[in-house]
């Protein structure tokens, strides 16, 4: 049974179906033509950075300036160029800059890829709220079971 056709109803929230669909979406986001076939993490990160900068409405100078503002550290266009160029093997993108890069470019593919490397998921916005609601519903169900067990035990003790 293909789960991608399954509609997720918040009243009948299936957390695992939601996570599986998010995983598929993230895999598609990382599988752009310029990233496909890359074998090393370094090559994929460079391709993701390059793609994000190409899609970004800001120039590389503006993206670097925005990152600088966010980080409080000077980031230059030259650094962005080095982090995205395959020929600059000794210039690797610092992981601690990921959030600033995603905010500056408006592209979260890099964060999604990092989550995938850790066998995790990058979840935001509505999906994050739906997952939290699912957790709350599970906790409620667990508490109701415990309450019934305690009430039954009290009845046996009284009886």
Secondary structure, DSSP 8 states (H G I E B T S, - for coil): --GGG----GGG--HHHHHHHHHHHHHHHH--TTTTT--SHHHHHHHHHHHHHHH-SS-HHHHHHHHHHHHTS---HHHHHHHH-TT-TT----GGGHHHHHHHHT--HHHHHHHHHTT-----HHHHHHHHHHHHHHHHHHHHHHHHHHHHHHHHHH-
